[in-house]
Structure formats: C-alpha cells, structure tokens
Amino acid sequence: MKIDYRSNDDIHAWADDFRGMFSNASAPPIDVIYIAEIELGLEIIPTPHLFSKIGMDAALAPNLETVYVDEESYLKWEAGQRWIEKRLRFSFAHELGHRVLHEDLIKESKFQTLEDFKRWAGSPENYQRAEYQANEFAGRLLVPIDLLKEEYDRYQAEADKFDSNWRGIECIREHMAKKIAPRFGVNHQVIEVRFDHEGIWPVN
Amino acid sequence: MNFGETIKTLRLARKQTLRQFCFEFGHDPSNWSKIERGVNPPPKDEATLARWAADLGLTAGTSEWDNFMDLAAVGRGQIPKDLMSDEKLVEKLPVFFRTVRGAEFDEEKLDSLIETIRGVHSPDED
C-alpha cells in the first residue's frame, strides 16, 4: 500500500489543526509527550536499546496506541542532557505525524508486529515519502509559523543595524537558527529547515 | 481494575506523564511502566507501597488507600496481611477456596459466602 503525495501546505494545515486541538500547545516549546500520553492516551513504553537497535529514540507501534521510547534517552533526559530532550521532542512529534497523516493506511495494513510496520514504512516507495511527511509535520507542529516569523523579524531588525547584506554572509543562517531554536525547544537544524520550507529564507 | 491499571489511572488523574511523575518522585520510569502494564509485580515492602500511595495522592486510612494495598497484595498473589492476622477469618479461608473452586457457584452460594465472611470479619464481634 503506497503513501500518497501531500504538499507542504497540506501537511502544514494538518499540523496547525492538530496543534489547535490542545489548549496547552499554544506556546512553545510544544509539550508533545504530554499531548501523546495525557491528551491522546497513548501508552509510553521505555524500551532498552531502541536507538542502538533500530536507530530511533521513539517509535509508534502499529496499533497506533503505543509509543516505544529509547530507555537510555529517557534516562539521559532525566539527567539533564538538554540535547536529548530536543531530539526526543522532535521524535515524538514525528511519530504523531505518522499517526495523524498515515493512520488510515497503517490501520488498513493490519500490521502484526513493529518489524512488519518498519518493513512497510522502510520500503523504497514508502520510506522517503512517509518520513518526509512526518518530519514536515513535526517541524511545523513544533515551530508555529507566526512565532517563527516573529523571531525572524526581531533578528532581522538587529542584523540590519550592522550590515544590510547580512543574508549573504555564510555563517549567519546557522547563527540565527541557533539564536531562535531555544524558544521552540528544538535543534538549530530544525529551524534552518523551517526557514527553507516556510519560504522565509529558502536555500538557493 | 488490577494494581497496574490502578496506579496508571491515579497517575493520569494527576495529569502527569510517565516522565514527569517519575522525575518528581524519583521513580525509575522503565520499572514504573512495567508495573503499570503488569509485566512486573507490585513491590512487597510496605514502606515502599505506602510511599507510592502517597506519591499518587492517596491518604492513609481512606478506603482508596486500603484498596491500593489490597490490590498490591493480590497482584503479588498474596492475601492482604491484615486479613491474614484475623484468625477467625483465616480459619474460614479453606471453605472460601473450596467454594470458589466449585463448579456450582451460583448467586445464592456467593451471597451465603459473603455473609459468612462478613460475619467472621465484622469488627463488632471483637
């Protein structure tokens, strides 16, 4: 069963609608784990070696009701390692993206095991499209466009004072993303992708 | 509802994720999750159970607290300690076991059994 093409605009609309369903998701960082576990009632199961075995620190089970989370990542988060918190936040948002965008397909496919599901999602015709869509959903969910523009405008106003051609300076893009990322609780790479996909600062 | 389901329900009633709850009260999330799902049995230690009950917002002496302790005992396959200290009740337990194992366990027999246990365990008789 193939995953249909979806435009970015379509995915963004799904992500915005989804965020709008939850009153506690109006201000970033969006607590996607709270949404998954408390609002949606999903079962969160800390699982040893999930990341080392399948390279994921969160994985939605084919029943769509369970999220396996890498136990080591969970413990590192507790130990105060902020980079893990950001990665887990994005991973949960990504899995929610699969649940929202691919729910019907996953249900129709009637997977019996996580391995079957991974095989389906990992098939060449599905993998790229499914992962791209879930990533785009996650990015938009965690980084609301109006707030991103607000941050960009603020930075732009400051940067203009020093050099009106600041967008042409190679390292500025990453620097700006690093300045903005903490508000959203994500890694700076997520912000750089948002600049591109939201048309704020497209990659040439 | 069994012990695992009960502690999960109580945690969710507090609107706390597994991570938030375990972080606040110093529990291991993996172990806690296993107990919620019935993979691991409830702890034996009474002090630990009492701390868990308090963490989940229960108050000692209430029926919810007693139910929590009873479910923990049942979850470990044990009869609650306070019942085992009641000699009259313990004497009746073999009858109870025989009855619940019996093939013919109709409503009348069940009522009769409950009355028997109530009679034995009534505080008024002490």
Contacts between the chains, C-beta under 8 A, distances in Angstrom:
chain1	res1	chain2	res2	distance
A	33	B	17	5.5
A	33	B	19	6.5
A	34	B	17	5.6
A	34	B	20	7.8
A	37	B	17	4.6
A	37	B	18	6.6
A	38	B	12	6.6
A	38	B	15	5.7
A	38	B	16	7.8
A	38	B	17	6.2
A	41	B	12	7.9
A	43	B	37	7.6
A	44	B	17	7.1
A	44	B	18	5.1
A	44	B	19	7.8
A	44	B	33	7.1
A	45	B	33	5.8
A	45	B	37	7.4
A	46	B	18	7.7
A	46	B	29	5.2
A	46	B	30	4.2
A	46	B	33	5.6
A	48	B	30	7.5
A	71	B	29	7.8
A	71	B	30	5.2
A	74	B	19	6.6
A	74	B	29	5.7
A	74	B	30	7.5
A	75	B	29	7.7
A	77	B	19	7.2
A	78	B	19	7.4
A	78	B	22	7.7
A	78	B	23	5.7
A	78	B	29	7.7
